[in-house]
């Protein structure tokens, strides 16, 4: 895992203050090794601008991400609101009042801005979302070491936006997670945007200098960047292989049971979100009711009822009510199936000592 401390150790920080414009810049002279692009170039470093003063997660993450691209590799970060300075820069994020990707201008505060990620997503973008929209494919392709046109790159591009980037956009634009007029039941200051915000200088700190603010923004970039890279790496190393396993399992459901409603995972993996997405993509009908997999610890087999949706506890077809809460011999006698271990009180999951017994429980669940 790429912690903030490790990321800071990856970088050498050079701070320069420009008295004329009262702004400062960050020079990061090395990049995270995962995204190394090879031999250094003799061309002068590009300069990427964002505003000074209080910072937020979106520009910290946007500055981190844009420096992972070939075009802006190891770019100098210039933090200022001076229009004359901004005009001299190679790219500008989160300030300037202009969104024009042809000129690498990525602000989202101006009146009339309505840009979204697309691909079915409708959340208004922040500066980080804009950078990801235009450079995300390149960043993902480098992580996977594939070309940008590869289908796996496109899948991760969408998955990382859904699981990570969209929340950054929504929080920065003040979009509620739920449609309700009621106040939240609790305060949540543990999400990434809140943690990045806490790097801002405290009003009680006697040192409010540009240099001090510069150091705080560097830490914010490192934190936001480390979590972004962790998310990309998770999707590359875990999410994508799991998707392939679920897809292969879905293709073989008719061989498991003629109903096509029972899926068996020969290798256990995180399957729930993949199942819902792939059922739609593959136009699965009827929908899967039970998923069978082996428990790694006990080596028993589980039969799990699929939920009605990813965010609901209710099952499409819970295991039979007469089995629920029973265990071992009592359950085996009631179900008429040898080797039963348990069925949960809600009927969302049960267990059997063997694969054949778990399959019999799933088939019984379909009939009862």
Secondary structure, 3 states (H helix, E strand, C coil): CCCHHHHHHHCCEEEEEECCCCEEEEEECCCCHHHCCCCCCCCCCCEEEECCCCCCHHHHHHHHHHCCCCCCCCCEEEECCCHHHHCCCCEEECCCCCEEHHHCEECCCCCCCCCEEECCEEEECCHHHHHHHHHHHHHHHHHHCCCCCCHHHHHHHHHHHHHHHHHHHHHHCCCCCCCCCCCCCCCCCCCHHHHHHCCCCCCCCCCCCHHHHHHHHHHHHHHHHHHHHHHHHHHHHHHHHHHHHHHHHHHCHHHHCCCCCEEECCCCCCCHHHHHHHHHHCCCCCCCCEEEEECCCCCCEEEEECECCCCCCCECCCCCHHHCCCEHHHHHHHHCCCCEEEECCCCCEEEECCHHHHHHHHHHHHHC
